[in-house]
Amino acid sequence: MPDYSVIELLCEELNITLAELMNGEEDEKSIHTYDNEQIVEMLKEIQNLKAKKN
């Protein structure tokens, strides 16, 4: 999983949304719909939890 600090730039380069990256598909009708801010916050939390675990 890419570091959250570069995730938005990665999506821009790939010309996809954060939701598409997280869902692994380009379908806008995906069941999971998150806005960019929610996804970045989730990634931060995941990385924080991983850091605490180690």
All heavy atoms as TSV, in Angstrom:
chain	resi	resn	atom	element	x	y	z
A	1	MET	N	N	0.852	-1.167	0.000
A	1	MET	CA	C	0.000	0.000	0.000
A	1	MET	C	C	0.899	1.232	0.000
A	1	MET	O	O	1.813	1.313	0.808
A	1	MET	CB	C	-0.886	-0.016	1.247
A	1	MET	CG	C	-1.828	1.137	1.299
A	1	MET	SD	S	-2.927	1.112	2.740
A	1	MET	CE	C	-3.761	-0.420	2.500
A	2	PRO	N	N	0.648	2.184	-0.877
A	2	PRO	CA	C	1.478	3.389	-0.928
A	2	PRO	C	C	1.297	4.248	0.314
A	2	PRO	O	O	0.265	4.215	0.968
A	2	PRO	CB	C	0.995	4.123	-2.168
A	2	PRO	CG	C	-0.249	3.462	-2.591
A	2	PRO	CD	C	-0.376	2.171	-1.890
A	3	ASP	N	N	2.318	5.007	0.645
A	3	ASP	CA	C	2.256	5.937	1.758
A	3	ASP	C	C	1.161	6.962	1.493
A	3	ASP	O	O	1.015	7.443	0.370
A	3	ASP	CB	C	3.615	6.628	1.897
A	3	ASP	CG	C	3.680	7.507	3.107
A	3	ASP	OD1	O	3.233	8.667	3.012
A	3	ASP	OD2	O	4.168	7.030	4.147
A	4	TYR	N	N	0.389	7.295	2.527
A	4	TYR	CA	C	-0.737	8.215	2.327
A	4	TYR	C	C	-0.304	9.579	1.815
A	4	TYR	O	O	-1.076	10.272	1.165
A	4	TYR	CB	C	-1.566	8.360	3.602
A	4	TYR	CG	C	-0.899	9.142	4.704
A	4	TYR	CD1	C	-1.033	10.521	4.769
A	4	TYR	CD2	C	-0.143	8.505	5.677
A	4	TYR	CE1	C	-0.414	11.242	5.769
A	4	TYR	CE2	C	0.473	9.221	6.680
A	4	TYR	CZ	C	0.329	10.582	6.725
A	4	TYR	OH	O	0.944	11.288	7.723
A	5	SER	N	N	0.936	9.978	2.078
A	5	SER	CA	C	1.370	11.302	1.645
A	5	SER	C	C	1.529	11.410	0.131
A	5	SER	O	O	1.548	12.515	-0.405
A	5	SER	CB	C	2.687	11.681	2.330
A	5	SER	OG	O	3.721	10.807	1.917
A	6	VAL	N	N	1.630	10.273	-0.563
A	6	VAL	CA	C	1.776	10.313	-2.020
A	6	VAL	C	C	0.571	9.738	-2.755
A	6	VAL	O	O	0.542	9.706	-3.973
A	6	VAL	CB	C	3.051	9.561	-2.480
A	6	VAL	CG1	C	4.292	10.211	-1.930
A	6	VAL	CG2	C	2.991	8.092	-2.141
A	7	ILE	N	N	-0.428	9.320	-2.022
A	7	ILE	CA	C	-1.557	8.619	-2.622
A	7	ILE	C	C	-2.337	9.494	-3.609
A	7	ILE	O	O	-2.737	9.031	-4.673
A	7	ILE	CB	C	-2.478	8.029	-1.528
A	7	ILE	CG1	C	-3.372	6.934	-2.101
A	7	ILE	CG2	C	-3.352	9.062	-0.891
A	7	ILE	CD1	C	-2.772	5.602	-2.040
A	8	GLU	N	N	-2.536	10.758	-3.272
A	8	GLU	CA	C	-3.285	11.633	-4.180
A	8	GLU	C	C	-2.492	11.899	-5.460
A	8	GLU	O	O	-3.063	11.912	-6.551
A	8	GLU	CB	C	-3.661	12.928	-3.485
A	8	GLU	CG	C	-4.756	12.698	-2.441
A	8	GLU	CD	C	-5.178	13.960	-1.741
A	8	GLU	OE1	O	-4.452	14.404	-0.829
A	8	GLU	OE2	O	-6.247	14.489	-2.121
A	9	LEU	N	N	-1.181	12.084	-5.333
A	9	LEU	CA	C	-0.345	12.268	-6.527
A	9	LEU	C	C	-0.351	11.008	-7.390
A	9	LEU	O	O	-0.391	11.090	-8.621
A	9	LEU	CB	C	1.088	12.625	-6.125
A	9	LEU	CG	C	1.269	13.990	-5.483
A	9	LEU	CD1	C	2.702	14.146	-4.979
A	9	LEU	CD2	C	0.923	15.088	-6.448
A	10	LEU	N	N	-0.325	9.861	-6.743
A	10	LEU	CA	C	-0.377	8.595	-7.475
A	10	LEU	C	C	-1.670	8.503	-8.282
A	10	LEU	O	O	-1.650	8.150	-9.461
A	10	LEU	CB	C	-0.270	7.423	-6.500
A	10	LEU	CG	C	-0.402	6.029	-7.083
A	10	LEU	CD1	C	0.708	5.739	-8.088
A	10	LEU	CD2	C	-0.412	4.993	-5.975
A	11	CYS	N	N	-2.767	8.840	-7.672
A	11	CYS	CA	C	-4.063	8.801	-8.365
A	11	CYS	C	C	-4.097	9.785	-9.528
A	11	CYS	O	O	-4.634	9.463	-10.590
A	11	CYS	CB	C	-5.202	9.087	-7.397
A	11	CYS	SG	S	-5.499	7.725	-6.266
A	12	GLU	N	N	-3.526	10.952	-9.330
A	12	GLU	CA	C	-3.472	11.927	-10.423
A	12	GLU	C	C	-2.675	11.367	-11.599
A	12	GLU	O	O	-3.097	11.498	-12.752
A	12	GLU	CB	C	-2.832	13.234	-9.943
A	12	GLU	CG	C	-3.735	14.063	-9.074
A	12	GLU	CD	C	-3.032	15.317	-8.555
A	12	GLU	OE1	O	-2.043	15.759	-9.173
A	12	GLU	OE2	O	-3.486	15.838	-7.521
A	13	GLU	N	N	-1.537	10.755	-11.303
A	13	GLU	CA	C	-0.701	10.184	-12.366
A	13	GLU	C	C	-1.412	9.042	-13.087
A	13	GLU	O	O	-1.274	8.870	-14.292
A	13	GLU	CB	C	0.633	9.693	-11.807
A	13	GLU	CG	C	1.584	10.800	-11.426
A	13	GLU	CD	C	2.030	11.627	-12.617
A	13	GLU	OE1	O	2.345	11.050	-13.681
A	13	GLU	OE2	O	2.047	12.869	-12.483
A	14	LEU	N	N	-2.162	8.251	-12.340
A	14	LEU	CA	C	-2.889	7.120	-12.924
A	14	LEU	C	C	-4.233	7.535	-13.520
A	14	LEU	O	O	-4.911	6.729	-14.140
A	14	LEU	CB	C	-3.111	6.040	-11.859
A	14	LEU	CG	C	-1.854	5.383	-11.306
A	14	LEU	CD1	C	-2.216	4.457	-10.150
A	14	LEU	CD2	C	-1.106	4.626	-12.399
A	15	ASN	N	N	-4.614	8.794	-13.272
A	15	ASN	CA	C	-5.885	9.325	-13.750
A	15	ASN	C	C	-7.074	8.510	-13.229
A	15	ASN	O	O	-7.990	8.155	-13.962
A	15	ASN	CB	C	-5.909	9.420	-15.273
A	15	ASN	CG	C	-7.000	10.334	-15.767
A	15	ASN	OD1	O	-7.380	11.279	-15.086
A	15	ASN	ND2	N	-7.520	10.055	-16.949
A	16	ILE	N	N	-7.012	8.222	-11.924
A	16	ILE	CA	C	-8.106	7.510	-11.257
A	16	ILE	C	C	-8.423	8.233	-9.953
A	16	ILE	O	O	-7.651	9.044	-9.476
A	16	ILE	CB	C	-7.744	6.037	-10.966
A	16	ILE	CG1	C	-6.515	5.939	-10.058
A	16	ILE	CG2	C	-7.552	5.258	-12.262
A	16	ILE	CD1	C	-6.209	4.540	-9.589
A	17	THR	N	N	-9.571	7.906	-9.376
A	17	THR	CA	C	-9.938	8.476	-8.083
A	17	THR	C	C	-9.365	7.608	-6.972
A	17	THR	O	O	-8.976	6.459	-7.195
A	17	THR	CB	C	-11.468	8.542	-7.930
A	17	THR	OG1	O	-11.981	7.207	-7.902
A	17	THR	CG2	C	-12.115	9.351	-9.039
A	18	LEU	N	N	-9.353	8.159	-5.765
A	18	LEU	CA	C	-8.906	7.370	-4.618
A	18	LEU	C	C	-9.816	6.159	-4.406
A	18	LEU	O	O	-9.352	5.072	-4.078
A	18	LEU	CB	C	-8.894	8.231	-3.359
A	18	LEU	CG	C	-7.718	9.175	-3.229
A	18	LEU	CD1	C	-7.941	10.153	-2.091
A	18	LEU	CD2	C	-6.435	8.427	-3.027
A	19	ALA	N	N	-11.101	6.343	-4.604
A	19	ALA	CA	C	-12.037	5.229	-4.448
A	19	ALA	C	C	-11.728	4.110	-5.441
A	19	ALA	O	O	-11.764	2.932	-5.094
A	19	ALA	CB	C	-13.475	5.713	-4.622
A	20	GLU	N	N	-11.394	4.484	-6.667
A	20	GLU	CA	C	-11.063	3.474	-7.673
A	20	GLU	C	C	-9.785	2.729	-7.284
A	20	GLU	O	O	-9.704	1.510	-7.425
A	20	GLU	CB	C	-10.892	4.119	-9.047
A	20	GLU	CG	C	-12.201	4.597	-9.644
A	20	GLU	CD	C	-12.012	5.460	-10.881
A	20	GLU	OE1	O	-10.954	6.098	-11.033
A	20	GLU	OE2	O	-12.933	5.475	-11.709
A	21	LEU	N	N	-8.805	3.449	-6.758
A	21	LEU	CA	C	-7.563	2.806	-6.323
A	21	LEU	C	C	-7.835	1.839	-5.176
A	21	LEU	O	O	-7.370	0.700	-5.192
A	21	LEU	CB	C	-6.543	3.865	-5.893
A	21	LEU	CG	C	-5.210	3.323	-5.403
A	21	LEU	CD1	C	-4.440	2.666	-6.545
A	21	LEU	CD2	C	-4.390	4.423	-4.767
A	22	MET	N	N	-8.608	2.278	-4.198
A	22	MET	CA	C	-8.884	1.447	-3.023
A	22	MET	C	C	-9.777	0.263	-3.367
A	22	MET	O	O	-9.624	-0.813	-2.798
A	22	MET	CB	C	-9.523	2.284	-1.921
A	22	MET	CG	C	-8.628	3.401	-1.423
A	22	MET	SD	S	-6.997	2.856	-0.882
A	22	MET	CE	C	-7.438	1.971	0.594
A	23	ASN	N	N	-10.701	0.444	-4.281
A	23	ASN	CA	C	-11.607	-0.639	-4.659
A	23	ASN	C	C	-10.982	-1.590	-5.671
A	23	ASN	O	O	-11.472	-2.694	-5.873
A	23	ASN	CB	C	-12.911	-0.087	-5.242
A	23	ASN	CG	C	-13.761	0.598	-4.204
A	23	ASN	OD1	O	-13.658	0.325	-3.019
A	23	ASN	ND2	N	-14.598	1.519	-4.641
A	24	GLY	N	N	-9.917	-1.137	-6.333
A	24	GLY	CA	C	-9.263	-1.979	-7.322
A	24	GLY	C	C	-10.018	-2.084	-8.628
A	24	GLY	O	O	-9.808	-3.011	-9.400
A	25	GLU	N	N	-10.912	-1.158	-8.872
A	25	GLU	CA	C	-11.691	-1.180	-10.110
A	25	GLU	C	C	-12.053	0.237	-10.511
A	25	GLU	O	O	-12.042	1.152	-9.697
A	25	GLU	CB	C	-12.949	-2.023	-9.939
A	25	GLU	CG	C	-13.826	-1.571	-8.796
A	25	GLU	CD	C	-14.939	-2.559	-8.483
A	25	GLU	OE1	O	-14.726	-3.762	-8.655
A	25	GLU	OE2	O	-16.008	-2.102	-8.077
A	26	GLU	N	N	-12.386	0.414	-11.765
A	26	GLU	CA	C	-12.728	1.740	-12.279
A	26	GLU	C	C	-14.219	2.000	-12.293
A	26	GLU	O	O	-14.661	3.063	-12.683
A	26	GLU	CB	C	-12.170	1.905	-13.698
A	26	GLU	CG	C	-10.667	1.935	-13.726
A	26	GLU	CD	C	-10.137	2.214	-15.108
A	26	GLU	OE1	O	-10.654	3.110	-15.777
A	26	GLU	OE2	O	-9.209	1.504	-15.514
A	27	ASP	N	N	-15.001	1.063	-11.852
A	27	ASP	CA	C	-16.454	1.176	-11.885
A	27	ASP	C	C	-16.939	2.196	-10.861
A	27	ASP	O	O	-16.769	2.021	-9.668
A	27	ASP	CB	C	-17.086	-0.186	-11.611
A	27	ASP	CG	C	-18.595	-0.184	-11.738
A	27	ASP	OD1	O	-19.179	0.813	-12.188
A	27	ASP	OD2	O	-19.196	-1.210	-11.386
A	28	GLU	N	N	-17.570	3.268	-11.322
A	28	GLU	CA	C	-18.073	4.300	-10.424
A	28	GLU	C	C	-19.295	3.821	-9.641
A	28	GLU	O	O	-19.691	4.447	-8.670
A	28	GLU	CB	C	-18.428	5.563	-11.211
A	28	GLU	CG	C	-17.221	6.252	-11.785
A	28	GLU	CD	C	-17.580	7.507	-12.564
A	28	GLU	OE1	O	-18.728	7.965	-12.454
A	28	GLU	OE2	O	-16.695	8.013	-13.266
A	29	LYS	N	N	-19.874	2.706	-10.031
A	29	LYS	CA	C	-21.055	2.186	-9.353
A	29	LYS	C	C	-20.665	1.191	-8.263
A	29	LYS	O	O	-21.470	0.390	-7.832
A	29	LYS	CB	C	-21.990	1.521	-10.353
A	29	LYS	CG	C	-22.554	2.487	-11.364
A	29	LYS	CD	C	-23.433	1.787	-12.377
A	29	LYS	CE	C	-23.887	2.778	-13.429
A	29	LYS	NZ	N	-24.685	2.133	-14.456
A	30	SER	N	N	-19.450	1.264	-7.831
A	30	SER	CA	C	-18.950	0.356	-6.802
A	30	SER	C	C	-19.778	0.487	-5.528
A	30	SER	O	O	-20.286	1.557	-5.198
A	30	SER	CB	C	-17.486	0.679	-6.509
A	30	SER	OG	O	-17.023	-0.124	-5.469
A	31	ILE	N	N	-19.865	-0.598	-4.794
A	31	ILE	CA	C	-20.623	-0.616	-3.543
A	31	ILE	C	C	-19.990	0.329	-2.521
A	31	ILE	O	O	-20.667	1.023	-1.806
A	31	ILE	CB	C	-20.680	-2.045	-2.961
A	31	ILE	CG1	C	-21.468	-2.955	-3.900
A	31	ILE	CG2	C	-21.292	-2.049	-1.566
A	31	ILE	CD1	C	-21.403	-4.414	-3.543
A	32	HIS	N	N	-18.665	0.344	-2.461
A	32	HIS	CA	C	-17.947	1.196	-1.517
A	32	HIS	C	C	-17.715	2.568	-2.133
A	32	HIS	O	O	-17.042	2.683	-3.136
A	32	HIS	CB	C	-16.603	0.573	-1.155
A	32	HIS	CG	C	-16.720	-0.794	-0.594
A	32	HIS	ND1	N	-17.187	-1.038	0.676
A	32	HIS	CD2	C	-16.451	-2.000	-1.122
A	32	HIS	CE1	C	-17.192	-2.331	0.893
A	32	HIS	NE2	N	-16.756	-2.934	-0.186
A	33	THR	N	N	-18.283	3.571	-1.521
A	33	THR	CA	C	-18.054	4.924	-2.013
A	33	THR	C	C	-17.530	5.782	-0.867
A	33	THR	O	O	-18.219	6.001	0.125
A	33	THR	CB	C	-19.331	5.554	-2.598
A	33	THR	OG1	O	-20.371	5.473	-1.627
A	33	THR	CG2	C	-19.779	4.856	-3.870
A	34	TYR	N	N	-16.304	6.203	-0.997
A	34	TYR	CA	C	-15.653	7.053	-0.011
A	34	TYR	C	C	-15.152	8.292	-0.725
A	34	TYR	O	O	-14.762	8.228	-1.877
A	34	TYR	CB	C	-14.449	6.342	0.613
A	34	TYR	CG	C	-14.767	5.011	1.222
A	34	TYR	CD1	C	-14.443	3.829	0.563
A	34	TYR	CD2	C	-15.380	4.928	2.465
A	34	TYR	CE1	C	-14.725	2.599	1.129
A	34	TYR	CE2	C	-15.661	3.698	3.030
A	34	TYR	CZ	C	-15.338	2.539	2.353
A	34	TYR	OH	O	-15.616	1.328	2.907
A	35	ASP	N	N	-15.128	9.410	-0.018
A	35	ASP	CA	C	-14.527	10.576	-0.633
A	35	ASP	C	C	-13.025	10.566	-0.354
A	35	ASP	O	O	-12.533	9.794	0.467
A	35	ASP	CB	C	-15.197	11.875	-0.190
A	35	ASP	CG	C	-15.017	12.203	1.278
A	35	ASP	OD1	O	-14.045	11.727	1.890
A	35	ASP	OD2	O	-15.836	12.974	1.813
A	36	ASN	N	N	-12.297	11.392	-1.060
A	36	ASN	CA	C	-10.840	11.397	-0.968
A	36	ASN	C	C	-10.353	11.614	0.454
A	36	ASN	O	O	-9.406	10.975	0.900
A	36	ASN	CB	C	-10.257	12.465	-1.885
A	36	ASN	CG	C	-10.413	12.125	-3.347
A	36	ASN	OD1	O	-10.864	11.038	-3.697
A	36	ASN	ND2	N	-10.038	13.050	-4.200
A	37	GLU	N	N	-10.988	12.515	1.176
A	37	GLU	CA	C	-10.562	12.818	2.534
A	37	GLU	C	C	-10.716	11.608	3.451
A	37	GLU	O	O	-9.833	11.316	4.261
A	37	GLU	CB	C	-11.372	13.998	3.083
A	37	GLU	CG	C	-10.845	14.551	4.378
A	37	GLU	CD	C	-11.566	15.824	4.785
A	37	GLU	OE1	O	-11.704	16.726	3.940
A	37	GLU	OE2	O	-11.994	15.891	5.954
A	38	GLN	N	N	-11.800	10.868	3.311
A	38	GLN	CA	C	-12.013	9.672	4.126
A	38	GLN	C	C	-10.942	8.625	3.838
A	38	GLN	O	O	-10.444	7.983	4.759
A	38	GLN	CB	C	-13.390	9.072	3.852
A	38	GLN	CG	C	-14.532	9.877	4.397
A	38	GLN	CD	C	-15.858	9.296	3.959
A	38	GLN	OE1	O	-16.055	9.003	2.781
A	38	GLN	NE2	N	-16.766	9.116	4.890
A	39	ILE	N	N	-10.601	8.456	2.596
A	39	ILE	CA	C	-9.609	7.450	2.227
A	39	ILE	C	C	-8.236	7.825	2.777
A	39	ILE	O	O	-7.528	6.980	3.329
A	39	ILE	CB	C	-9.561	7.255	0.705
A	39	ILE	CG1	C	-10.882	6.630	0.241
A	39	ILE	CG2	C	-8.373	6.389	0.297
A	39	ILE	CD1	C	-11.049	6.568	-1.258
A	40	VAL	N	N	-7.850	9.084	2.659
A	40	VAL	CA	C	-6.560	9.524	3.185
A	40	VAL	C	C	-6.522	9.316	4.702
A	40	VAL	O	O	-5.523	8.842	5.248
A	40	VAL	CB	C	-6.273	10.992	2.804
A	40	VAL	CG1	C	-5.064	11.523	3.552
A	40	VAL	CG2	C	-6.063	11.112	1.301
A	41	GLU	N	N	-7.605	9.635	5.388
A	41	GLU	CA	C	-7.661	9.430	6.836
A	41	GLU	C	C	-7.549	7.950	7.198
A	41	GLU	O	O	-6.873	7.590	8.159
A	41	GLU	CB	C	-8.940	10.033	7.429
A	41	GLU	CG	C	-8.937	11.543	7.482
A	41	GLU	CD	C	-7.778	12.113	8.277
A	41	GLU	OE1	O	-7.498	11.622	9.392
A	41	GLU	OE2	O	-7.128	13.052	7.784
A	42	MET	N	N	-8.209	7.084	6.440
A	42	MET	CA	C	-8.101	5.642	6.687
A	42	MET	C	C	-6.674	5.159	6.489
A	42	MET	O	O	-6.162	4.360	7.279
A	42	MET	CB	C	-9.056	4.863	5.773
A	42	MET	CG	C	-10.492	4.948	6.205
A	42	MET	SD	S	-11.574	3.816	5.305
A	42	MET	CE	C	-11.678	4.620	3.720
A	43	LEU	N	N	-6.015	5.636	5.452
A	43	LEU	CA	C	-4.629	5.244	5.203
A	43	LEU	C	C	-3.712	5.709	6.329
A	43	LEU	O	O	-2.819	4.972	6.751
A	43	LEU	CB	C	-4.145	5.794	3.861
A	43	LEU	CG	C	-4.774	5.163	2.630
A	43	LEU	CD1	C	-4.381	5.939	1.387
A	43	LEU	CD2	C	-4.357	3.716	2.511
A	44	LYS	N	N	-3.930	6.913	6.825
A	44	LYS	CA	C	-3.141	7.413	7.951
A	44	LYS	C	C	-3.318	6.516	9.170
A	44	LYS	O	O	-2.350	6.170	9.849
A	44	LYS	CB	C	-3.554	8.843	8.311
A	44	LYS	CG	C	-3.093	9.885	7.348
A	44	LYS	CD	C	-3.582	11.263	7.810
A	44	LYS	CE	C	-3.264	12.337	6.805
A	44	LYS	NZ	N	-3.783	13.653	7.230
A	45	GLU	N	N	-4.553	6.155	9.453
A	45	GLU	CA	C	-4.839	5.291	10.596
A	45	GLU	C	C	-4.183	3.921	10.450
A	45	GLU	O	O	-3.627	3.389	11.405
A	45	GLU	CB	C	-6.346	5.133	10.801
A	45	GLU	CG	C	-7.003	6.333	11.416
A	45	GLU	CD	C	-6.464	6.645	12.800
A	45	GLU	OE1	O	-6.303	5.723	13.623
A	45	GLU	OE2	O	-6.182	7.825	13.060
A	46	ILE	N	N	-4.251	3.355	9.266
A	46	ILE	CA	C	-3.625	2.058	9.017
A	46	ILE	C	C	-2.125	2.136	9.259
A	46	ILE	O	O	-1.536	1.284	9.922
A	46	ILE	CB	C	-3.920	1.565	7.587
A	46	ILE	CG1	C	-5.397	1.189	7.457
A	46	ILE	CG2	C	-3.028	0.386	7.215
A	46	ILE	CD1	C	-5.858	0.987	6.022
A	47	GLN	N	N	-1.492	3.181	8.735
A	47	GLN	CA	C	-0.053	3.332	8.917
A	47	GLN	C	C	0.292	3.575	10.381
A	47	GLN	O	O	1.293	3.061	10.876
A	47	GLN	CB	C	0.490	4.431	8.014
A	47	GLN	CG	C	0.467	3.999	6.563
A	47	GLN	CD	C	1.017	5.038	5.613
A	47	GLN	OE1	O	1.060	6.214	5.936
A	47	GLN	NE2	N	1.414	4.600	4.445
A	48	ASN	N	N	-0.522	4.333	11.101
A	48	ASN	CA	C	-0.284	4.552	12.526
A	48	ASN	C	C	-0.394	3.249	13.306
A	48	ASN	O	O	0.407	2.978	14.189
A	48	ASN	CB	C	-1.265	5.581	13.093
A	48	ASN	CG	C	-0.947	6.992	12.658
A	48	ASN	OD1	O	0.173	7.303	12.298
A	48	ASN	ND2	N	-1.944	7.857	12.673
A	49	LEU	N	N	-1.389	2.448	12.986
A	49	LEU	CA	C	-1.570	1.167	13.669
A	49	LEU	C	C	-0.404	0.221	13.385
A	49	LEU	O	O	0.082	-0.466	14.276
A	49	LEU	CB	C	-2.884	0.514	13.253
A	49	LEU	CG	C	-4.143	1.202	13.763
A	49	LEU	CD1	C	-5.386	0.584	13.105
A	49	LEU	CD2	C	-4.248	1.089	15.279
A	50	LYS	N	N	0.061	0.218	12.142
A	50	LYS	CA	C	1.217	-0.620	11.789
A	50	LYS	C	C	2.458	-0.171	12.544
A	50	LYS	O	O	3.244	-0.992	13.011
A	50	LYS	CB	C	1.472	-0.591	10.284
A	50	LYS	CG	C	0.503	-1.422	9.491
A	50	LYS	CD	C	0.848	-1.380	8.007
A	50	LYS	CE	C	-0.105	-2.230	7.210
A	50	LYS	NZ	N	0.233	-2.193	5.775
A	51	ALA	N	N	2.653	1.140	12.658
A	51	ALA	CA	C	3.821	1.676	13.366
A	51	ALA	C	C	3.769	1.312	14.855
A	51	ALA	O	O	4.789	0.957	15.438
A	51	ALA	CB	C	3.887	3.186	13.182
A	52	LYS	N	N	2.589	1.380	15.442
A	52	LYS	CA	C	2.436	1.022	16.858
A	52	LYS	C	C	2.677	-0.465	17.085
A	52	LYS	O	O	3.207	-0.859	18.104
A	52	LYS	CB	C	1.047	1.405	17.349
A	52	LYS	CG	C	0.847	2.893	17.535
A	52	LYS	CD	C	-0.556	3.199	18.005
A	52	LYS	CE	C	-0.776	4.690	18.091
A	52	LYS	NZ	N	-2.151	5.011	18.507
A	53	LYS	N	N	2.246	-1.271	16.129
A	53	LYS	CA	C	2.416	-2.720	16.236
A	53	LYS	C	C	3.890	-3.107	16.220
A	53	LYS	O	O	4.307	-4.025	16.908
A	53	LYS	CB	C	1.691	-3.415	15.079
A	53	LYS	CG	C	1.675	-4.903	15.181
A	53	LYS	CD	C	0.873	-5.513	14.044
A	53	LYS	CE	C	0.918	-7.019	14.111
A	53	LYS	NZ	N	0.144	-7.628	13.019
A	54	ASN	N	N	4.681	-2.392	15.430
A	54	ASN	CA	C	6.113	-2.688	15.306
A	54	ASN	C	C	6.821	-1.988	16.421
A	54	ASN	O	O	7.711	-2.160	16.995
A	54	ASN	CB	C	6.665	-2.240	13.952
A	54	ASN	CG	C	6.061	-3.043	12.830
A	54	ASN	OD1	O	5.703	-4.193	13.027
A	54	ASN	ND2	N	5.923	-2.445	11.681
